Amino acid sequence: MDHKDKYIGQLLDNRYEIIEKIGEGGMSVVYKALCHRLNRYVAVKVLKDELALDEDFLRRFHTESQAVAMLSHPNIVTVYDVSRSSDTEYIVMELIEGITLKQYMQRRGALTWKEVLHFSTQISKALAHAHSRGIIHRDIKPHNILILADSSVKVTDFGIARLTNLQNTLTNETLGSVHYISPEQAKGGNIDARTDIYSLGVVMYEMLTGRLPFEGDSAVSIAIQHISSMPLQPREINSDVPVGLESITMRAMNPELSGRYQSAEILHEDLENFRKNPETNFDYSEREIIETVNPADVKSEADGQESGRYKKNRQPISRRGELSKEEYVDNRRRARRVSTLSGVFCVVVFIIAVFVFLWNYWLNDVFTSPETMTVPELTGGRLEDVLINPTYTDYYNIIPSYETSDTVESGYIMAQVPAAGRTVIKNSERKADLKVVVSSGDFYVIMPEVVNSEYRQAHITLQKLKLEVEVTTVSSDEVTKGYVISSVPAAGVELKAGDKVYLTVSGGPEIKYLLMPDLVGESVEVAKGIIETSNLILGTVSSVDDEAPEGQVIFQNIIAGTEIAENTKVNISISNGSRAPQSPGEEEEWADPEIPGESTTEPENGAEAPDIG
């Protein structure tokens, strides 16, 4: 049996009107809401009732949420507010119109390496921003990464994962997250920003291959694999994966903290370097896990050693077994000589490197006049032609960005910085940056279905697609006021940025007007009939003292002849007859007394009255 959600229709803090439920997790339920103060739609994450009773949890909830609210980055979902209404704890966030990366992968399977690079670069930027402010996500997974219509990425649930970790153990309930858990998390050890980097590496692995690195029947079995196993290389599953991107992925997934990327900034730099040159091979080979050991010193896993790792014998050993004292002394002397020669060699190389550096970046400019060149005119040309022309690529780093245009054909350059004719230093080793803006052609979108939706939401949806909106309001007896009746063009039509969409919106039932009839002088029954046939509503009927006959209308609150809307309420007053004139019998009773000698009767039989003197 379905039960109505108790929050639907509520107004939290007299500001956020809960409209509909859009998601649910282990800690909270997410609703779409309308902020009446700013007239915008937001996402409200309401903490579940059982957690709201835990005071320690609430304290951590507010601390973490307020810290996350300080984050401001285009690739992180914005937190607007952290508040409490009655017994309801909630967070107000930016409402994102998009799908999760997990849903995207379920539809597409393995992604192209260019898509992986595009998404991973944005996620690494988001992590770098959060880590710089001391916030670790702790639950990076495709379910917490949102993809917008313009293919930009936003990471959600920053800081909230810390609270989840306080509640969860490694059970099947956490099976979704444990696929992306770092080895140090699996072991229950201390974690830092490198935990998020490992999880991002797993996400990249899944995007490249279409599968997870480790699978199992339980959360515990998957966690053990993160600690003790090595997955297949991505190229063994998908041969289209570039070597450089595979190297970046496997370094991010290195189970040893020292072998992993030490910061999200460094990971982002490698992704950017790979983007500029996809042929780059970073050569991050995995370190040998099982080292040469003395078999007599191997301890079993039952003695507390990790699977696949053993302690080395503290005595110097060789593959033949233990060394003699003479061999040991000779080896030490040889090692000292090699160390000394290596040190001298390193010093010489360092001096040479310093000189080369100073010559290239300072001394060369001091003692020689730099050769200059004039920036060529690239505007109007095709980017593809520019990138294969050594005249440009030998001396310039061509850095393209893309913008939609309905006047310039896709692939052609619309603008450049520096402008043509400017002078720059000519140097094939240190190329000058030349930024170009390239047309991506018209930006086409599919007209969404907005009929029967609230017109303000429809207006926001269309504006996000860069469409202009014109609204016409008409009366309707069938469609609720404020909802869209029709759209031109209809849903499914292909449009381009800047096109106009015409929405017809219901203004509610049509209001008809009439002239107020004259009810004064009519009986109350007649007046009621006139009101009913005129499509008006009888309001109050009051009785007042008046000389008019009882039941007659003596007053109406709307003057006769006034133009009024149908269904207007009309109040009338009727006479109770208390001041009506007396009957004739009552008048005789109060007649003047007879005057002596004056007759008040008519003469009988037509005789004349006697003449009084």
N, C-alpha and C positions, 0 to 999 in steps of 0.2 A: 504493500500500500504506500503510495507516494504522499509525502507530507510537504506542505509549503515551507520553504526556507524562512526561518524567523527573521532574517536580516533583509530580505527583499522588501523594498518599499520603505525601510527605515531611513531616517535622516540623522546621521551621526553628527554630533556637535552643531546641530542646526545648520549644517553646511554640505555634507556629502550624502546625496540621495542614492541609496543602493538600488541598482536597476536589475542586474542579473548576475548569476554565478558563471565565472569563466574558467575556473580551475581549482584544484585542491591538491595539497601535499600532506606530508606527515605532520607538519606543525600548524598549518594554516589553510584557510579557504580564501580564494581570490575572487573579488567581485568587480564588475564594471560599475562605476558610479559617476554621477554628475556633480561637479563642484558648483554650487549655486553662487558662490562669491565671485569666482572668476569665469563662470559659464564655460567650463571645459570638462571633457570626460577624463576620468582618471581610473587607475586600478587601486582598489583598496584590499589589502591583505589583512584578514582578521585572524587573530590568534585563536586556536581552538580552546574550548572552554576548560578542558582538563589541564592544559598548560597554564591558563590564566590564574589558576589557584595556587601555583608554585611561586612564592615570593622571590626566592633566589633566582629562578628562571626569569621572572619578570624584570628583575634588576639587570640581569645580563641582556635581556631582550632590548631594553631601553638604551643601555650603554652601547651595544653593537649597532643598533639601528641609527642612533644619533651620530655615531662615527661615520657610518656609510652615507648619511645624509650630507656629509661634508664633501663627498666625492663629486666632481663635476668634469665629465669627460664624454665626448660624443659616442663612445663605444660602451658606455655604462648606463643602464637604466637609472634615471634620476629618481631619487627619493625626495618627495615634497614635504612630507609631514610625518611625525610619529606622535600618536595621541591616544587618549582614552576617553570613551564615552560611556558613562554609567559603569558597567562591568565589562565593557568591550575594549580590548587592546587591539590597536590596528596601526598599519603603516599605509600611507598614501604615496603612490608611485605614478610615474609616467605610464600612460596606457599605450602599449605598443600594438600596432596593427601588423601582424606578421605570423610566422610559424617558427617553431624551434628547429635548430640544426638537426636534431634527431629525426623530426618529421621529414625534413628535407632529404636526409640520407636514406630514410625508408622509401622515399619515392624514387630517388635517383640511383641508389646503390653506391658503388665507389665513385668519387668525384674526380674530375680532371685535376691535374696537378696545379693548373692555373687557379681553379676555384679554391683548392686547399691553401695555396699561397695567399690568395685574396682574403679568405676568412681568418687564417692563422695570424696574418700581419695585424689585423684589427684587434684580435683577441689579445695578442702580446702587448699591444699598445695600452689596452684597458688594464691588463695586469700590471704593467710597469707604472701606470698612474696610481693604482690602488696601493701597490707595494711601497711607492715613494711616500705614502701617507700612513704607512704602518698597518695596512689592512690586508689580510690574507684571505682569499676566498674559501679554500679548503674543500670545495665540491665542484670543481670545474668538470663539466660533462656536457654533452650536446643538448641535454634537456634544459640547461640553464643558459643557453646561447640562443638569442632570437635573431632571425633574419628578416629584414624589412623588405618592402617592395622594391627599393632601389638597390638591393643587395648589400646594404650596409649591415653591420653586426652590432648587437648590444648584448652585453653580459649582465645577467640579473642575479639576484639573491646574494650579493656581496655581504659578507659578515654574518648572514643568517645561517650559513652552513656551520659556523662555529657552535651555534646553539643546537643544531641538529646533532652534531658530534657528541654533545653532552648527553643526548638521549639514547643514541643508537649503539648497539653492539653488532658484531659481525654475524648477523642472522640473515635469513632469506628476505627479510623486510628491507635490507639495505643492498639487495642484489644489484639494483640499478646503479648505485654509486660505486660499489666495490670494484667494478670493471675498470674504473678510472683512478683508484686509490693508489697513493704512493707507498713504496715499501716501508718508509718510516711511519706512515699512518697505520699500515697494516700491523706493525709491531707495537703500536701504541706509544711510540717515542715522541720526542719533541719535534716540532715541525717549524719550518720557516717558509719564506717565499718560494724556495725551490720545490716545495710540494706542489704548488700550482703549476710550475713549469713541467713537472712529470705528468700531471693530469692532462695538460695541454698536449704533451707529446703523444699520449694515448689517443686523444681526440684526433690529432693529425694522422696517426697510424690508421685509425678507423676510417677517416675520410679518404685516405690514399688507397686502402685495400678493400673497403667495404665489409670488413670484419674486425672483431675485437682481438687484441693480442692474446688474451687468456680467456678461456671458457671453463665452466665447471658446474657441478650439480648444486653447489652451495656457496654461500658467501665466503666461508672459511677456506674452501678449496681454491677459490679464485685468489684470495688474499695471499695464500701460501705461494702460489705461482708468481705473484708480483715480487715476493721476497727472494725466491730461490731459482726461478726459471728465466730463460731468455727466449723471446718470441722469434718467429721467423722474420727475416729481413723483408721489408715491404716489396722489394723488387722480386723476391722469390714468389710472391703472390700476384703482383701486378708489374709486368716488365716495362710498362710505360712510365713508371715513377722515375724521375731524374735522380741521378746519383747524389747530387748536392742536396736535394730536398730530403732524400732518404737519410743522409748523414745528419742533417739538422734534427730530424724526427728522432733518430736513435740516440743522439746525444741528449736531447730533452728527456728521453725515457731511460737514461742511464740509472740503474738501481743504486749506484754509489753516488752519494751527494757530491763528492769531490770531482767526479767525472761528468756531472750534469752541468748545464748552463747555470752560472752563479747568479744571474739576474735576468729578468724579462727584457731589460734594455739590450743585453748582449744577444739574446735570442732574436729580438726584433732587428738588430743590426745585421745578423747573418741572413735573415729573411729578405731584408732590403738588398743586401749584396747579391743574393741569389736572384732576386727580381731583376736587377740590372744586368746580370750575366748568368743565365740559367746553366751555362756550361761549367760553372764553378763546382769544384769538388773539395769539400771541406776536410775530407779524410779523417773523420772522427771514428777511428776503429775502436771496437770494444777492447778493454784491457783484459788480459788473460785472467780468468777467475781461479783456475786451479794451477798453483805454482809448483815448481820442482820441490819435492819434499823428501825427507828421509823416511822410508816406509815404516821404520820402527817407531816413528813419532806420531803417526796418524792416529787420531782419536775418533771414536765412533760418534754418530749423531746422538746416541743415547747419553754420552758424556756432556751434552750441552752445546755441541758445535753446530753451526748452521749447515744445512745441506749444501754440499759442493764447495765448502771452504774448510781449510785445515791450518793449524798453526805450524810455522816452519821451525825446524830444529834450531836452537840457539847456537849450536856449534857449527863452524864452517864445514860445509860438506861439498862433495862433488858427486858426479854420477857413478863413480867407482866406490863410493862409500866415504868413510872418514879420512881426512888428510893426516899425513905424518907431520911432526913438528917442523922438519926442514921445509916441506912443501908449503906449510902455512906461512913460515917466515919469508920464503921467496915470493910468495904471492903478495904478502904485505908490502915488500920492498917494490915489487913491480907496480903495485897499485899506487904507491907514493910517487914514483917517477911519472906514471901516466897522469896523475892528478896535477903534478907540477907543470908538465908540458901543456896540459889542457888549460890550466889557469893562464899561462903566458899567451897561449894561442887566443884565448877569449879576450884578454886585454888588448892584444893587437887588433883583433877584429872590431872591438869596441871603438878604439881610436880611429880606425879607418871609417867605421860607420858614422861617427860623429863628424868627421871631416866631410864626408860625402853629403851628410845632411846639411851642414852649414853651407857647403858650396851650392847645393841645389836651391836652398831656401833663403840664402842671404848673401854669401860671398859672390856668387855668380852674378847676382843683380848689382852688386857694388862695383865689380870690375868690368862688367860688360853691359852694353846697352841692349835691353830686350828688344827683340824683333816683334813688330805689331802686325795685326791683320784687321781688315774691315769685316764686320759682321755681315754675312750675306742676307739677301732677301729671301725668306722662306715662305712668307705668307702667300697663300694661293696655290702652293705646291702640295703634292701628295706626300704624306708622312712616309709611306712605304718607299717612295723614291729617295727621300732624304736619308733614310736609315741605311740604304745600300750604296750611297755615294761617299767614297773615301774623302772627297773634297771637304765634306762636312764632318764625317765621323772621325777622321784622323786628328781633328783639332777641337772638336766640340763634343760635350756630353749632351746629346739631344734628350731632353726630359719632357715627354708629352703629358698633357692632361686633356680630358675630354669634356665637351659641353654639347648639349643638343642644339640643333639649328634647323630652321625651316627654310633657310636661304643658301646655306653652304652644304655641298654634297658630303656625305660621310667619308671620312678618311683624309679630308683636305684641311690644311692649316689655316686657321682664322686669325691668329695673332702670335707674336713672339716677343720675348724679353731676353737679352737686350734687343732694341729695335735695329732694323737694317741700317747700315752706315756707321754704327758706333765702332770705336776702335778698342780692340782687346789685345793682350799679349799673346803672341803665337808660340805655342809650346805643345809638342805632341805628347810629352810625358805628363804635363799637368794641363789637361784639356779644360777649356772654358765651358761653363754651364750655359746652355742655350735652351730656354724653356719655350715650348710651343703649345698653343691651345688648338686642339684638333676637333673638328666637327664629328659628332657621333650620329649625325642625321636627325631626322625627326624622332622624337621620343613618343613611341606608340604605347597606348594602354588600352585595356579592354574595359568598356563601360560596365561598371558593377550594377547589380540589382539593388535599387534603392526604393522601389515602390513598396508602400506599406511600412516604411521605416520612418522614424521621427526625423523631421526635416533638418533639424540642427545637426544630427549625426550624419545624415546624408550630405549636407553641405561640407562638413569637415572631411569626410571620406573623399569627396570629389576634389577639394582643394589640395589634399595631399597628393593627388594624382596630377596636379598642376593644370586642372581644368577650371575654366570660369563658370560661374553658376548664376543663373537668373531665375528668380522665384516669382511665381504668380499665384495668388491666393484666390480660391473660388469657394463658394458655399457648397456643402455636401451633406445629405441626410444619411449617407452610408459610411463615409470614412471619418474616423475620429479627427477632431480639430488638431492641426499641427502635424499631421502625417501626410506623406507624399502619395498623391493619387496617380500620377503618371510622370514619365520622364521622356524627353526628346533630346538625343536618341535613346532608344530602348537598351536594356541590358544586353551585353554581348557584342555591341558594335565597336569596331576599332577606332580609336581617337588618337590625336596627337596633342602634345602639350600646347595649352593656350586655346584649345577648342572650347566652345561655349555649350553648356548643358542647360536645358530649360526644364525646370521642375514645376509641376502644378501641385499646390499644397491645399489641403482642406482647411477651410475657415469655419467648419461646423455647419449646422443647418442654416438655410436661408431665413432671414428675418423679414416678415411681411408687416406693412404698416397700414393703419386705418384711422378714420376720424372717430373720436370719442363720441358715442351717442348721448343724447340728452335723456337722463333718467328721472330728473326732478318732476314730480307731479304724478309719476306712475306708481301703481301699487308695487309692493315688494315682490310679488310673484311675477308681475310683468317685467320688472327691472331685472330679475334673475334670468328670465328667458332671453331678454335682449343681450345681457352680458354673455350668456352661453352661446347664442347664435352668432355673436360678433367675435368668437374665439378669444374672449377675454376671461379672466379668472376673477370670481367673486372673492373679495377679501373679507374684511370685518363688516358686520351689520350692527350698528348701534342704535339704540332707542333713546329718543330725546323728548322733552316736554315741548309741545307745539300745538297751535290751534288747528293745524291741518287734520284731516280725518286720520284715524288710527291706521297704521300700516302703509301710509303714503310716503314715498321718498321725498325728503325735503333737502338733501345735500348729497353731493358726490365729490370725492377728493380730486378728480381730474375734470377740468372744465370741458363742457360739451364743445365739440368742434376741434379739439386739440388732436394733432397727429401723434399716434402712439403705436408701439409695436404689439403684434399679436401676443397673447398669453401674458399681457400686463395685468397685474392685480389691481382691482378697483374696489375701494371702500365706500360704503354708503351709510347714510343716517336716515332713519324713518321716524315718523311722528307716533307718539303713543296716545295722542288725542286728548291729553289732560287739559288743554286750554281751549277746547271747542266751545261755541256759543250754547246758552241754555235752551231747553225746549220751551214751547209756548206756555204750558201749564206752570212751568217754573217762573215765567215772567209775571203771570197774574198774581202769583203768591206775593210778589214784591211790588204790586201796584199801589198808587197813592190811595189813602182812605177817602171815603165819600165826604162831599161837602154838604152840610145841612141844607135841606130845601132843594138840593140838586138831584134830579132823577137820573138814574143810570140805566133805566130800562127803556126799551122801545115801546111806543104806544101800541096798544093792541088794535087789531082789525083795521089797521091803516089810519087810525085817528091821529090827528095832529097833537103834538105835545102842547100842553097849555103854555101860554105866553107868560113868562114871568117878567113882571114889571119892568 
